[in-house]
Amino acid sequence: MYFCAMIRKTVYFLIFFAVIQLLGCSKYQKTLKGPDNEKKYSMAMEYYEKGDYLRALQLFDQLIPIVRGTDKAEKLYYAYAYCYYNQEDYILASYYFKQFVKNFPSSEYAEECYFKSAYCMYLDSPRYSLDQTNTYDALKELQLFINMYPGSERREECNQLIDNLRYKLQTKAFEIAKMYYKMEDFVAAITSFENILKDFPDTEYKEEILYYMINSYYRYAALSILSKKKERYQATIEAYEKFMTFFPDSKYQKEVFVIHKNAKIEKSKHK
């Protein structure tokens, strides 16, 4: 009996829930298709507050051209951008946050929306193995935010986001340089490693980069014509000395010492 009663209660609840949903949908569709813009506005805000961003957006889409220039515009544009943000559509969210700043530059929410526009671009930055155009765009926008609001409490967060993006770019550049090394294109590898050190002087990959450069110079010298061997073994020796200056206790110490020793022997053979 108890089990049957529980089943009946569950069925009644589901029926009640379905009726409420149908009535809600009917009310929503009626308002969406109707002429009452005040009702659309209040319903849109109600859906927005409840987290029903899809329905809120459909109503906002109709209201935006109507409320432009009114006292409702600022709040609506603000909510409109956040609808896309909360749906994780970061490209459109970034665009509409920026539009908010453009339309309401004196708003108390202008700084927040400027930051959110840049932050959305940060979130849209792909993993390091993919094209990094969006990453460069995000870096630019975050730096522009710092320039626009140098005293902002979000400045520290922006700097951290910039560091994260730069690390992603370093990683991509490092992986490309290693690819050249594995392909035995040592000239391209050396150039790529040098560019990383120039573009990211504080890179976390510095030890590995200098290690690969020693190996690249040494292997490149071994493959070179006789007239070029001496100078390229010398480059290997110099790369070793630079490495030991920065990382005297490196885990690669024994390995690079052997390379350095062999490079000196090979150099002495070519006057």
C-alpha positions, 0 to 999 in steps of 0.5 A, a space after each residue: 500500500 505504501 509503495 502504491 501511495 508513493 507511486 501515486 504521489 510521484 505521478 501527481 507531482 510529475 503531472 503538476 510539474 508538466 502542467 506548470 511547465 506548459 502554462 509557463 511556456 504558454 505565457 512565455 510564447 504569448 509574451 514573446 509574440 505580443 506587443 507589450 514591451 513592458 511585460 517583455 522587459 520584466 519577463 526577460 529580467 525575471 528569466 535572467 535572474 532565474 538563470 534561464 538565459 536562452 529565454 531571456 536572450 530571445 526577449 532581449 533581442 526584441 527589446 534592444 532596438 526599442 529601449 535604446 536611449 531609454 533609462 532601461 538600456 544600460 541594465 538591459 545591455 549589461 544583462 544581455 552580455 552576461 547572458 552570453 557569458 553565462 552560456 559560455 559563448 565567449 566570443 559574443 560575450 566579449 563583443 557585447 561587453 565591449 559594446 556596453 563600454 562603448 555605449 555607456 562609458 560613464 557607467 559604474 559597470 564600465 570597468 567591470 565590462 571592459 575587464 569581462 570583454 578581455 577575460 572572455 578573450 582569455 577564456 577563448 584562447 585555445 590550447 598551445 598546440 593550436 593557432 594562437 591568434 586569439 591568445 595574442 588578441 587576449 594579451 592585447 586586450 588585457 594590456 589595454 585594460 591595465 592601461 585604461 584602469 591602472 589603479 584597478 583592483 583587477 590589475 593583479 588578476 590581469 597580470 596573472 592572466 597575461 602571464 598564463 597566456 605568455 606561458 602558453 606562447 612559450 610552450 608552443 614556441 618551445 615545442 616547435 623548436 624541439 620539433 626542428 631539433 628532432 627533424 635534425 634541422 639544427 639551424 632552425 632549431 637554434 634560431 627558434 630556441 634563441 628567439 624564445 630566449 629573446 622574446 621570453 627572457 625569464 622563460 621557465 624553459 631556459 634550462 631545457 632550451 640551453 641544453 638543446 642548444 648545446 646539442 644542436 650546435 654540436 650535432 650541427 658541427 658534426 654534420 658540417 663541411 670541414 671549413 665550418 667545423 671549427 667555428 661550429 664546435 666553438 659555438 658548442 663550447 660557448 653554448 656550454 659555458 653559457 649553460 653552466 653560468 646559469 645552471 651549474 648544478 643542472 641535471 644535464 651537467 654530466 651529459 653536457 660536460 661530455 659534449 663540451 669535452 668532445 667539442 674541444 677535441 674535435 675543434 683541435 683537429 681543425 686548424 
